[in-house]
Amino acid sequence: MLSDIFVPVSIFAATFGIIFVIVTARNRERMAMIDKGVNPQDFMNRSKPSVYGILKWALLLVGLGFGLFIGSLLETYTQIQEEPAYFASTLFFGGLGLVVAFIITKKAEDQG
C-alpha cells in the first residue's frame, strides 16, 4: 500500500529536484557573469535550427516505420520469428535512413 504512493512521489520529487538544480545553476552562472561585467546575452546562441537536423530525424523515423512494416511482413509471410524480424528490420532501415540523410547533407554542403 505504501509502495503504491512512494514510487510516484519519489519520481515527482526527483524530477522537481533535477529541474530546480538546473535552474539555480543557470541563475548563479548568469549572476557571476554580470558581476564580472560580461553580458550573458553574448553567449546565447541565436542561430535557427538546422534543416539538416530535421531531415535526419525525419528520415530516421521514416526508416523505423518502414522497418516495422517490413518486420511485420517478414513475420507474417516467412518462418522468421517475431522478435528478430521486427528488431533486425527496424534497426536496418533506421540506419539506412541515417545513411541517406548523411548522403543528402554531404551533397548539399559540397554544392553550397
C-alpha positions as CSV (number, residue, x, y, z in Angstrom):
1,M,0.0,0.0,0.0
2,L,2.7,2.4,0.9
3,S,4.8,1.5,-2.1
4,D,1.9,2.5,-4.4
5,I,2.3,6.0,-3.2
6,F,6.0,6.1,-2.7
7,V,7.0,5.4,-6.3
8,P,5.1,8.3,-7.9
9,V,6.0,10.7,-5.2
10,S,9.7,9.8,-5.4
11,I,9.6,10.2,-9.2
12,F,8.0,13.6,-8.9
13,A,10.4,14.7,-6.2
14,A,13.4,13.6,-8.3
15,T,12.2,15.4,-11.4
16,F,11.5,18.5,-9.4
17,G,14.9,18.3,-7.8
18,I,16.7,18.0,-11.1
19,I,14.9,20.9,-12.7
20,F,15.5,23.0,-9.6
21,V,19.2,22.3,-9.6
22,I,19.5,23.2,-13.3
23,V,17.6,26.5,-12.9
24,T,19.5,27.6,-9.9
25,A,22.9,26.7,-11.5
26,R,22.0,28.7,-14.6
27,N,20.9,31.7,-12.5
28,R,24.2,31.5,-10.5
29,E,26.2,31.4,-13.7
30,R,24.4,34.4,-15.2
31,M,24.8,36.4,-11.9
32,A,28.6,35.6,-11.9
33,M,28.9,36.8,-15.5
34,I,27.1,40.0,-14.6
35,D,29.4,40.5,-11.6
36,K,32.4,40.2,-13.8
37,G,30.9,42.7,-16.3
38,V,30.1,40.3,-19.1
39,N,26.8,40.4,-20.9
40,P,25.1,36.9,-20.7
41,Q,23.3,37.6,-24.0
42,D,26.7,37.4,-25.8
43,F,26.9,33.7,-25.0
44,M,23.5,32.6,-26.1
45,N,23.1,31.0,-29.5
46,R,20.6,32.8,-31.6
47,S,21.0,30.5,-34.6
48,K,18.0,28.9,-36.2
49,P,17.7,25.1,-36.2
50,S,19.4,23.4,-39.0
51,V,17.3,22.0,-41.8
52,Y,19.6,19.0,-42.0
53,G,18.9,18.1,-38.3
54,I,15.2,18.0,-39.1
55,L,15.9,15.9,-42.3
56,K,18.0,13.5,-40.2
57,W,15.2,12.9,-37.7
58,A,12.6,12.7,-40.5
59,L,14.5,10.0,-42.4
60,L,15.3,8.1,-39.2
61,L,11.6,8.0,-38.2
62,V,10.5,7.0,-41.8
63,G,13.1,4.3,-41.8
64,L,11.9,3.0,-38.4
65,G,8.3,3.0,-39.6
66,F,9.3,1.2,-42.8
67,G,11.4,-1.3,-40.8
68,L,8.4,-2.1,-38.6
69,F,6.3,-2.6,-41.7
70,I,8.8,-4.9,-43.3
71,G,9.2,-6.8,-40.0
72,S,5.5,-7.4,-39.9
73,L,5.7,-8.7,-43.5
74,L,8.6,-11.0,-42.6
75,E,6.9,-12.3,-39.6
76,T,3.6,-13.0,-41.5
77,Y,4.9,-14.5,-44.7
78,T,8.1,-16.2,-43.7
79,Q,9.3,-18.6,-40.9
80,I,11.3,-15.9,-39.2
81,Q,10.2,-15.4,-35.6
82,E,8.5,-12.1,-34.5
83,E,11.3,-10.5,-32.4
84,P,14.2,-11.0,-34.8
85,A,12.1,-9.8,-37.7
86,Y,11.0,-6.6,-36.0
87,F,14.3,-5.7,-34.4
88,A,16.5,-6.5,-37.4
89,S,14.4,-4.8,-39.9
90,T,13.7,-1.7,-37.7
91,L,17.4,-1.3,-36.9
92,F,18.4,-1.9,-40.5
93,F,16.0,0.6,-42.1
94,G,16.6,3.2,-39.3
95,G,20.3,3.0,-40.0
96,L,19.6,3.2,-43.7
97,G,17.6,6.3,-43.2
98,L,20.5,7.9,-41.3
99,V,22.9,7.0,-44.1
100,V,20.6,8.6,-46.7
101,A,20.3,11.7,-44.5
102,F,24.2,11.8,-44.3
103,I,24.5,11.5,-48.1
104,I,21.9,14.2,-48.8
105,T,23.6,16.5,-46.2
106,K,27.1,15.9,-47.6
107,K,25.9,16.6,-51.2
108,A,24.2,19.8,-50.1
109,E,27.2,21.0,-48.2
110,D,29.5,20.3,-51.1
111,Q,27.3,22.3,-53.5
112,G,26.9,25.3,-51.3
